[in-house]
């Protein structure tokens, strides 16, 4: 599993995915489907993430996303906690203590990430996290 897949597992999981089906993985993109309810085949959404594997999110971004997921800190796609609260949670769970500025840059990087939703072969919306 490459870092893009590690990130997608945490990111899409935080956004409600119960399973991710990877259909095609190339150095330039990942195409697959997000499954929300394994008992209902209609509860799925195709996605495509056009990102070269060399540009994968950092391990710090993956850890932050994992903490958001594990803490159930999203309401749909919006953070339920303030930046300050999230920084405190990250610093208490990590061996690294981020300054406000370092953490703000890290969070801003996560908030810029968008994964395209695909409907009928075309981009229709995006998965993203916002404040």
trRosetta pair geometry for C-beta under 8 A, 3 or more apart (Angstrom, degrees):
i j d omega theta_ij theta_ji phi_ij phi_ji
1 5 4.4 -118 -167 89 89 133
1 6 5.9 113 135 -56 113 79
1 9 7.9 12 -175 -28 142 136
2 5 5.3 98 56 11 65 100
2 6 7.2 -118 110 -5 36 91
2 25 7.6 157 20 -179 122 135
2 53 5.6 -48 170 -140 152 119
2 56 6.8 -136 148 -87 100 150
3 6 5.2 -49 -144 35 40 116
3 7 6.2 42 156 -20 68 102
3 53 7.4 121 46 -164 91 80
3 56 3.7 99 90 154 118 151
3 57 6.7 -155 150 60 109 64
3 59 7.5 -89 -132 -73 121 67
3 62 6.9 -109 -162 -56 88 140
4 7 5.8 -55 -152 37 30 111
4 8 6.3 28 152 -18 65 108
4 25 8.0 159 81 -145 128 108
4 30 5.7 174 133 -27 131 137
4 49 6.8 172 -175 102 118 137
4 51 6.2 165 -118 87 126 117
4 53 5.9 -95 -19 -115 123 71
4 56 4.9 -112 -58 -113 72 104
4 57 7.7 115 -104 16 51 82
5 8 5.6 -52 -140 39 33 111
5 9 6.3 43 156 -27 64 101
5 22 6.9 -21 -116 -79 116 145
5 25 7.4 -16 -63 -115 116 141
5 30 6.9 165 -76 -117 76 155
6 9 5.9 -52 -154 28 28 115
6 10 7.0 15 154 -6 61 106
6 62 5.4 6 126 -135 110 141
7 10 6.1 -67 -157 42 33 102
7 11 5.6 23 157 -15 73 118
7 56 6.7 -180 -10 -171 134 90
7 57 4.5 107 -101 41 148 125
7 61 6.7 9 -118 110 117 107
7 62 5.2 -101 -89 -96 73 91
7 65 6.5 76 -151 44 70 159
8 11 5.6 -57 -128 46 30 108
8 12 5.4 15 177 -4 70 114
8 20 6.2 129 133 -152 110 167
8 30 6.8 -106 -44 96 157 155
8 49 6.8 -136 -87 -10 123 157
8 115 7.1 104 -117 -100 96 155
9 12 6.9 -51 -124 46 13 96
9 13 5.8 17 161 -21 53 121
9 20 6.3 -125 -99 18 62 141
10 13 5.6 -61 -140 41 21 115
10 14 6.2 25 159 -23 62 106
10 62 6.0 128 21 -160 150 69
10 65 4.1 106 124 117 124 110
10 66 4.6 -71 -129 -74 137 66
10 68 7.9 95 164 56 102 93
10 69 5.3 -138 -164 -11 75 145
11 14 6.0 -56 -153 31 24 109
11 15 6.7 8 152 -6 60 111
11 65 5.2 -39 -73 -165 69 144
11 69 8.0 -105 -74 -59 17 122
11 113 7.1 -85 -128 113 148 139
11 115 7.1 123 122 -16 137 137
11 127 7.1 106 144 133 108 128
11 129 7.6 -120 -149 -28 88 117
12 15 5.5 -62 -147 47 37 108
12 16 7.8 -69 170 57 61 54
12 17 4.0 23 142 -4 96 143
12 20 5.7 94 83 -81 147 123
12 34 5.3 -141 -170 -112 130 121
12 47 7.7 -136 -99 6 134 166
12 115 7.3 -56 -72 60 99 161
12 127 6.5 -11 -100 -174 78 165
13 16 7.9 -178 -172 41 25 14
13 17 5.2 -75 -85 62 42 95
13 20 7.8 -78 -56 -31 81 114
13 69 5.1 40 102 -141 103 141
14 65 6.2 -123 -17 -177 144 82
14 68 5.2 28 -130 109 146 102
14 69 3.7 -104 -78 -86 89 85
14 73 7.7 -25 -154 54 115 78
14 74 5.5 99 163 -2 94 139
14 129 7.3 -4 110 -83 132 128
15 34 7.9 -34 91 -155 111 154
15 74 6.7 -58 -92 115 51 164
15 76 7.8 22 -148 169 73 45
15 77 6.0 19 -123 -97 102 83
15 127 5.6 105 127 -156 179 113
15 129 7.5 -126 -74 -73 104 87
16 34 7.9 72 88 162 81 128
16 36 5.8 4 139 -125 105 98
16 76 7.9 -15 -37 -139 128 46
17 20 5.6 31 165 -63 146 85
17 34 4.5 -95 -104 -158 113 101
17 35 6.6 79 -159 57 81 51
17 36 6.6 -84 -116 -88 43 56
18 35 5.7 -71 63 104 87 87
18 36 6.1 89 4 -166 99 23
18 37 6.7 81 13 -86 143 27
18 38 5.9 -106 103 -33 135 94
19 34 7.8 149 83 -164 51 45
19 35 4.1 -5 63 55 96 121
19 38 6.1 69 0 -81 133 105
20 32 5.9 55 174 127 85 144
20 33 7.5 167 -157 84 51 46
20 34 5.9 -22 -107 -107 75 60
20 35 7.2 -154 -77 17 26 83
21 32 5.2 178 92 -172 56 101
21 33 4.6 -1 55 55 109 92
21 35 6.4 72 -17 -28 102 110
21 44 7.9 0 19 -150 122 133
22 25 5.7 5 175 -45 124 110
22 30 6.5 -55 -137 -168 101 104
22 31 7.8 103 -162 80 60 46
22 32 4.4 -57 -111 -89 38 135
23 31 5.2 -58 68 107 102 89
23 32 4.9 164 4 -104 81 56
23 33 6.8 64 -30 -10 116 87
24 29 7.7 25 107 99 99 93
24 30 7.3 171 91 -154 58 41
24 31 4.4 13 52 49 96 109
24 32 7.5 -164 31 -61 55 68
25 30 5.1 3 -112 -115 76 82
25 31 7.8 -150 -67 30 44 63
26 29 5.7 22 52 48 100 68
26 30 7.8 -164 31 -75 59 45
27 52 6.1 12 151 -148 80 76
27 53 5.2 -83 -149 6 65 111
27 54 8.0 25 -175 -13 100 85
28 50 6.7 -9 153 -154 82 72
28 51 7.8 160 -179 78 42 20
28 52 5.4 -20 -114 -93 55 71
28 53 8.0 -72 -58 -13 25 76
29 48 5.9 4 179 -176 125 91
29 49 6.2 164 -156 84 72 50
29 50 4.6 -27 -99 -106 108 55
29 51 6.9 101 -106 28 52 48
30 48 7.2 172 86 -151 48 48
30 49 4.8 3 52 51 93 101
30 51 7.6 -23 8 46 93 90
31 46 7.5 0 -174 -174 85 96
31 47 7.2 -177 -146 93 47 53
31 48 4.7 -6 -103 -105 81 84
31 49 7.9 -164 -72 24 41 61
31 118 7.8 8 -145 -3 95 154
32 46 7.4 -175 106 -148 29 61
32 47 6.1 -11 66 58 69 88
33 44 5.0 22 171 173 116 119
33 45 6.7 158 -157 78 71 33
33 46 5.1 -41 -98 -96 80 55
33 47 7.0 148 -106 13 28 78
34 44 6.3 166 83 -156 51 66
34 45 4.8 -9 53 58 103 89
34 46 8.0 -163 15 -78 73 9
34 47 6.0 53 -21 -14 101 123
34 127 7.9 115 -40 -69 156 144
35 38 5.8 56 151 -85 131 65
35 43 6.9 69 -167 105 60 83
35 44 4.9 -23 -103 -102 58 100
36 40 7.8 -32 80 69 88 107
36 43 4.2 -102 63 160 102 104
36 44 6.6 -161 9 -81 80 43
36 45 7.5 54 -29 -4 107 96
37 40 4.2 23 95 34 121 104
37 43 3.9 35 33 76 97 158
40 43 4.2 62 91 0 109 114
41 44 6.8 -38 -176 -1 47 120
45 117 5.6 -40 170 -142 120 105
45 118 7.9 136 167 48 73 60
46 117 7.1 104 80 -171 60 59
46 118 4.0 -62 106 69 109 102
46 119 7.1 160 47 -74 106 40
47 115 5.4 20 -173 149 128 108
47 116 6.2 145 -159 85 70 56
47 117 5.8 -45 -99 -106 77 45
47 118 6.1 172 -101 5 18 93
47 127 6.8 -11 -120 -6 136 124
48 115 7.8 173 79 -178 31 76
48 116 5.0 -22 64 72 79 113
48 118 5.4 64 -7 -46 101 127
48 123 7.5 -94 50 -85 112 89
49 115 4.6 -37 -88 -131 101 93
49 116 6.9 174 -84 25 44 79
50 116 7.2 27 -1 5 94 126
51 55 5.5 -123 -176 84 89 110
51 56 7.0 111 136 -88 121 49
52 55 4.8 77 65 11 84 105
53 56 5.7 1 -167 -43 50 108
57 61 3.8 -100 175 83 114 141
57 62 5.9 139 106 -50 113 78
57 65 7.8 47 129 -12 158 136
57 109 7.6 137 -134 141 95 113
57 110 7.7 60 -140 -100 136 70
57 113 6.8 -12 -76 -88 126 146
58 61 4.9 105 55 3 73 97
58 62 7.2 -134 102 -1 44 86
58 109 8.0 17 19 129 109 154
59 62 5.3 -51 -147 38 39 115
59 63 6.2 42 152 -21 68 102
60 63 5.7 -52 -147 36 30 111
60 64 6.4 32 153 -19 63 105
60 106 5.9 -91 138 -134 121 125
61 64 5.7 -53 -147 37 32 112
61 65 6.3 30 154 -17 65 108
61 106 6.8 -163 -84 -167 69 87
61 109 6.1 -95 -94 109 121 118
61 110 5.5 168 -146 -80 95 90
61 113 7.9 110 -176 -36 137 144
62 65 5.8 -57 -147 39 30 110
62 66 6.2 35 152 -23 64 107
63 66 5.5 -53 -146 36 31 115
63 67 6.5 33 154 -20 64 103
63 94 7.1 85 152 -100 140 117
64 67 5.8 -54 -152 34 31 111
64 68 6.6 32 150 -19 64 104
64 90 6.4 -7 -111 -109 83 127
64 106 6.1 161 -54 150 155 117
64 107 7.1 -153 -175 -89 151 65
64 110 5.9 -111 101 -61 134 148
65 68 5.5 -50 -149 35 35 114
65 69 6.3 35 151 -18 65 106
65 110 6.4 178 -67 -135 93 127
66 69 5.7 -55 -147 38 31 111
66 70 6.0 26 157 -16 67 109
67 70 5.8 -53 -136 41 29 107
67 71 5.9 16 165 -7 64 115
67 73 7.7 13 127 3 71 139
67 89 6.4 147 168 130 128 112
67 90 6.1 134 90 -96 173 74
67 93 6.1 148 -116 76 125 155
68 71 6.3 -67 -142 47 21 101
68 73 4.6 -98 -151 55 66 119
68 74 6.4 57 166 -38 105 97
68 79 7.4 -76 -136 -111 119 90
68 86 7.7 6 -88 -136 90 117
68 129 7.3 14 162 -136 163 158
69 72 7.6 19 176 -71 32 40
69 73 7.9 -60 -38 28 16 88
69 74 8.0 -7 -94 2 48 115
71 89 6.6 10 -79 -174 163 151
73 79 6.1 -4 145 -146 98 72
73 80 5.3 -142 -169 37 56 99
73 81 5.6 -50 -154 7 111 111
73 86 7.1 103 -178 -102 154 100
73 89 8.0 -176 -82 69 147 171
74 77 6.3 -12 -170 -125 123 18
74 78 6.5 130 -157 63 73 35
74 79 6.4 -50 -101 -94 63 38
74 80 6.5 -166 -106 -18 10 94
74 129 6.7 -92 -107 -128 125 104
75 78 5.2 -27 64 66 86 93
75 80 5.2 103 -23 -76 98 97
77 127 7.3 -162 -114 -160 129 60
77 128 6.2 66 179 81 134 57
77 129 5.7 -143 -178 -109 78 46
77 130 6.3 47 126 20 95 84
78 129 7.6 147 -99 -164 21 63
78 130 5.7 -33 -107 76 70 80
78 131 7.0 51 -157 170 80 12
79 82 8.0 129 125 -84 122 12
79 86 6.8 -38 -164 -60 137 138
79 129 6.7 68 -49 173 86 104
79 130 7.3 -126 0 102 86 34
79 131 5.3 -23 37 -116 118 55
81 85 4.0 -112 178 88 113 129
81 86 5.2 141 100 -54 117 83
81 89 7.4 52 117 -10 165 137
82 85 4.7 97 53 8 79 99
82 86 6.9 -144 94 -3 42 88
83 86 5.7 -60 -147 41 30 110
83 87 6.1 34 154 -23 66 106
83 103 7.3 136 179 121 96 114
83 104 6.7 31 -170 -99 140 80
83 107 6.3 -170 -129 61 98 173
83 131 7.3 -18 -53 -116 91 136
84 87 5.7 -51 -147 34 29 113
84 88 6.5 30 153 -19 62 104
84 100 8.0 -14 -103 -118 73 106
85 88 5.7 -53 -151 35 33 112
85 89 6.5 33 151 -18 65 105
86 89 5.6 -53 -149 36 34 112
86 90 6.3 34 153 -20 66 105
86 103 7.8 162 104 171 94 127
86 107 7.0 93 106 -97 142 136
87 90 5.7 -54 -145 37 31 111
87 91 6.1 25 158 -14 66 109
87 98 6.5 -114 -149 78 94 112
87 100 6.6 -3 -130 -110 165 62
87 103 4.6 79 -112 145 104 169
88 91 6.0 -57 -142 41 27 107
88 92 6.2 21 160 -15 63 111
89 92 6.0 -61 -144 40 26 105
89 93 6.2 7 162 -6 64 116
90 93 6.2 -73 -146 45 25 99
90 94 5.7 2 166 -5 66 128
90 98 6.4 -4 109 19 127 124
90 103 6.6 153 65 -126 149 122
91 94 6.2 -68 -126 46 24 102
91 96 7.8 -97 -120 101 62 56
91 97 4.9 50 -143 -129 106 72
91 98 6.2 -124 -78 31 95 76
91 103 8.0 -60 -49 -76 99 139
94 97 7.3 166 88 -69 103 42
94 98 7.9 33 73 -17 148 93
98 102 4.3 -139 -161 90 92 114
98 103 4.0 113 123 -58 138 92
98 106 6.8 -72 -133 7 155 140
99 102 4.6 94 48 7 79 102
99 103 6.9 -153 85 -3 38 88
100 103 6.0 -62 -147 42 27 107
100 104 6.0 31 156 -25 65 109
101 104 5.6 -51 -143 34 29 114
101 105 6.6 30 157 -18 62 103
102 105 6.0 -58 -157 35 29 110
102 106 6.5 28 149 -18 64 108
103 106 5.4 -55 -148 38 36 113
103 107 6.1 32 156 -16 70 106
104 107 5.9 -54 -143 40 29 107
104 108 6.1 33 155 -22 63 107
105 108 5.7 -53 -145 36 28 113
105 109 6.5 34 153 -23 61 103
106 109 5.8 -54 -156 29 30 113
106 110 6.8 27 149 -15 63 103
107 110 5.6 -53 -152 36 38 111
107 111 6.2 34 152 -18 69 107
108 111 5.6 -56 -144 39 33 111
108 112 6.6 36 155 -25 64 104
109 112 6.0 -56 -154 29 30 112
109 113 7.5 39 149 -34 60 97
110 113 6.0 -47 -164 10 39 115
110 129 6.4 -21 142 61 99 128
111 128 7.4 61 -166 177 52 100
111 129 6.0 -98 -109 87 62 83
111 130 6.2 86 -148 -108 103 50
111 131 7.0 -22 -112 -24 141 88
113 128 6.7 169 91 -124 59 77
113 129 7.6 23 62 24 95 92
114 126 4.1 -17 -167 -172 107 141
114 127 6.9 147 -160 69 54 52
114 128 4.8 -23 -103 -76 76 111
115 126 6.3 134 63 -163 40 77
115 127 4.3 -12 58 51 99 108
115 128 7.6 175 21 -62 67 61
116 123 4.5 -61 -162 -123 124 107
116 125 7.9 140 -157 82 54 36
116 126 5.8 -45 -100 -103 42 76
116 127 8.0 -64 4 14 7 79
117 123 7.0 102 68 -155 52 61
117 124 5.3 -64 97 61 99 89
117 125 4.4 2 40 64 128 81
117 126 6.3 -147 -2 -84 87 20
117 127 6.5 114 -53 -32 92 79
118 121 6.7 -3 -180 -132 106 11
118 122 6.8 153 -150 73 72 20
118 123 6.2 -47 -97 -91 64 44
118 124 6.8 118 -140 5 17 94
119 122 6.6 -34 69 63 64 72
119 124 4.0 17 20 -26 112 149
119 125 8.0 44 -10 9 117 89
120 124 7.9 84 34 -58 84 126
123 126 7.9 13 -172 -68 108 77
